[in-house]
Amino acid sequence: MRSLFAVMVLAVLVSTSTTFADETEKAEKTQFSNPRVDFGIVVSDIDKALKFYKEALGLNERKGFEASAEMCEKAGLTDSLPLKIHVLQLGDGDAATRVKLMQTKTSPGKRADNRFINSTYGVSYLTMYVKDIDAALARAKKHDVKPIAKGPVDLAGDGTGAFLAIVRDPDGNMIELVGPKAK
């Protein structure tokens, strides 16, 4: 009787998870044309930012684009300032996350309070998943980028799982690096 009950529960779980997966797939196909999420970051010095994201973190630069002052005003992006957007990507393929960096020289904006993730409302940090936290931090260190606080922190507490280290870009924005230590 117990084994029959276990088989029935397993059958319900499998059919429910299959149905849930099917529904999730349908919703994703109907709501979005691409599963990728891009992040736009306005920076104070585009050259420093590009060097940090490409060299210290290892993102690859893709073909960027420009937006005219007129288009930016009509869309509500800027107050009649043109934008040149540099596109950087994690990994390959169309679904890989992209970070879009831009700078406006004539209207630099204000620096957000980004001392901690709870200092300001809005997007507070980016998380990047790495294959080897030590290698990622070694690459960053070559560019004088060090983890803040006591990173990397062992998330599982037993040395076997993922580690977390937070670094800052040239404008002080937090970048979480999460991944295991190479064995």
Sequence and secondary structure as in RCSB ss.txt:
>XXXX:A:sequence
MRSLFAVMVLAVLVSTSTTFADETEKAEKTQFSNPRVDFGIVVSDIDKALKFYKEALGLNERKGFEASAEMCEKA
GLTDSLPLKIHVLQLGDGDAATRVKLMQTKTSPGKRADNRFINSTYGVSYLTMYVKDIDAALARAKKHDVKPIAK
GPVDLAGDGTGAFLAIVRDPDGNMIELVGPKAK
>XXXX:A:secstr
 HHHHHHHHHHHHHHHHHHHHHHHHHHHHHH S S  EEEEE S HHHHHHIIIIIS  EEEEEEEE HHHHHHH
TSSSS  EEEEEEESSSSTTS EEEEE  SS        SSTTSSSS  EEEEE S HHHHHHHHHTTT   STT
 SEESSSSSSS EEEEEE TT  EEEEEE    
